[in-house]
């Protein structure tokens, strides 16, 4: 009996071991799911980032200058490498493209250890932003020819490119220094025969002095690239200019007769040409002063410029390259100024309103030609107070003078006028003149405080004041002023 009771105990013992295996398998499955979720999340994040800030592949529009490093002592490139540059094809996030500039890159040509001769050198490009990838470099290699750096002394030559004025000759130029030192690659320096400077005399009549830049040239006057003229690289040139024997250049002096009209003045005198070349016996020429006169140019009663062909008055035994010149005398009005007192004329006062002002007139300062100022009539200048759009109340208004063409306004005194606008007072007897239309009524002008009454709209600026308005500018003998509130 006891053995039978022990049997079930031995069979029950392995049961817990059998149930532990599914637990381990389930943990491995969860780990795989977790890893897959992480991968999917990373992919989704990368997709989102790429959509928000995508990678863009295109050509960078700015050229990157090439920097030379490692050039050996005593060597120099034959060609000019300072103008070399490369362009790049890049791949970068959009945000990097938005702020990208040429300074973010460096293109280097490393010549370390290279001697005289021809070399194919790779261009090494570095970038500042690690998110930017350089895909291709246009001209990834440059051919560089190196040569020994030498110098030699060559003469200075000055070339005269044009001539002097008629009747003059230039003499041999005086130059300082007469030789200079040039330096550069040996193959280039060997071609240099001189340092050349060009001088333009531009019809000179006296000694010409110039400081000119020197250029290293070969025997055919062709500039040699890569060769430098030692500082200062310039030459001082003096070109003597002498007049031909038996010739003398003098100024033309226009002789005048008769005064211009009253109110006008002589403003300028000129001759075309302004100088002439005289020819003759040296003794006769020595007696001629520095000018030659013309026959008189008559300005009697002139009110405008006078232009006329006049003859030269030549001494006996002396001739000129021309017998006549074109003389012009400028005649201008004499300028002056006057001050006039002008009544105030109102424009634009609203219907049913009246305006009071303590001033009936202002002083207007005029300037211009005196003949025009002296011919002004009382109705040629008048002053407008524009009240367009102004409502009841006190306003500071600038008077606007209207005046004929050719006259200038220098100022108005006072610059502003205080105007009080209020509803119409039917009992008021006085008023300032108003620029009217067919419905406007102008009564009289007060010398003190004045009132303007409008029954219609005002005429626009620039219209001629009707004679009835001009006549009303005479103050009324018995004005009744509207008291100021």
PEWOPE-V525076 format. One record per backbone hydrogen bond with DSSP energy under -1.0 kcal/mol. CO is the residue of the C=O (numbers start at 1). NH is the residue of the N-H. If there is no record, write none. Layout:
co: <CO | CO>
nh: <NH | NH>
This chain:
co: <1 | 2 | 3 | 6 | 7 | 8 | 9 | 12 | 14 | 15 | 20 | 21 | 22 | 23 | 24 | 25 | 26 | 27 | 28 | 29 | 30 | 31 | 32 | 33 | 34 | 35 | 36 | 37 | 38 | 39 | 40 | 41 | 42 | 43 | 44 | 45 | 46 | 47 | 48 | 49 | 54 | 56 | 58 | 64 | 67 | 69 | 72 | 74 | 76 | 81 | 84 | 86 | 87 | 88 | 89 | 89 | 90 | 91 | 92 | 93 | 94 | 101 | 102 | 104 | 106 | 107 | 108 | 109 | 111 | 117 | 119 | 121 | 124 | 126 | 129 | 133 | 136 | 140 | 142 | 144 | 145 | 146 | 147 | 148 | 150 | 152 | 154 | 155 | 157 | 159 | 163 | 165 | 167 | 169 | 174 | 176 | 178 | 180 | 181 | 182 | 183 | 184 | 185 | 186 | 188 | 189 | 194 | 195 | 196 | 197 | 199 | 204 | 208 | 210 | 212 | 215 | 216 | 217 | 217 | 218 | 222 | 228 | 230 | 233 | 235 | 236 | 237 | 238 | 239 | 240 | 242 | 244 | 246 | 248 | 250 | 251 | 253 | 255 | 257 | 259 | 261 | 263 | 265 | 268 | 270 | 272 | 274 | 276 | 277 | 278 | 279 | 281 | 282 | 285 | 290 | 292 | 293 | 297 | 299 | 302 | 306 | 308 | 310 | 311 | 312 | 315 | 319 | 323 | 325 | 326 | 327 | 328 | 329 | 330 | 330 | 332 | 334 | 336 | 338 | 340 | 342 | 343 | 345 | 346 | 347 | 350 | 352 | 353 | 354 | 356 | 357 | 360 | 362 | 363 | 364 | 365 | 365 | 366 | 367 | 368 | 369 | 370 | 373 | 377 | 382 | 383 | 384 | 385 | 387 | 393 | 395 | 397 | 400 | 402 | 404 | 408 | 411 | 413 | 417 | 419 | 420 | 421 | 422 | 425 | 433 | 435 | 437 | 445 | 454 | 460 | 466 | 466 | 467 | 470 | 471 | 480>
nh: <5 | 6 | 7 | 10 | 11 | 12 | 13 | 15 | 18 | 19 | 24 | 25 | 26 | 27 | 28 | 29 | 30 | 31 | 32 | 33 | 34 | 35 | 36 | 37 | 38 | 39 | 40 | 41 | 42 | 43 | 44 | 45 | 46 | 47 | 48 | 49 | 50 | 51 | 52 | 53 | 94 | 92 | 90 | 86 | 109 | 111 | 75 | 149 | 147 | 84 | 66 | 64 | 138 | 60 | 135 | 136 | 58 | 133 | 56 | 97 | 98 | 104 | 105 | 128 | 126 | 67 | 124 | 69 | 114 | 146 | 144 | 142 | 108 | 106 | 132 | 91 | 89 | 123 | 121 | 119 | 78 | 117 | 76 | 186 | 184 | 182 | 180 | 195 | 197 | 199 | 203 | 168 | 244 | 242 | 238 | 236 | 156 | 154 | 230 | 152 | 228 | 150 | 189 | 190 | 191 | 192 | 217 | 157 | 215 | 159 | 161 | 165 | 239 | 237 | 235 | 196 | 224 | 193 | 194 | 221 | 218 | 183 | 233 | 214 | 212 | 176 | 210 | 174 | 208 | 171 | 169 | 247 | 280 | 278 | 276 | 292 | 294 | 297 | 299 | 301 | 264 | 334 | 332 | 330 | 328 | 326 | 252 | 250 | 321 | 248 | 319 | 285 | 286 | 288 | 251 | 253 | 313 | 257 | 302 | 261 | 329 | 327 | 325 | 295 | 314 | 318 | 279 | 312 | 310 | 272 | 308 | 270 | 306 | 267 | 268 | 265 | 370 | 368 | 366 | 364 | 362 | 383 | 385 | 435 | 387 | 353 | 424 | 454 | 422 | 420 | 450 | 344 | 342 | 413 | 340 | 410 | 411 | 338 | 408 | 336 | 373 | 374 | 376 | 380 | 402 | 345 | 400 | 347 | 390 | 421 | 419 | 417 | 384 | 382 | 407 | 367 | 365 | 363 | 397 | 395 | 356 | 393 | 354 | 428 | 346 | 459 | 440 | 476 | 352 | 463 | 469 | 470 | 471 | 473 | 474 | 430>
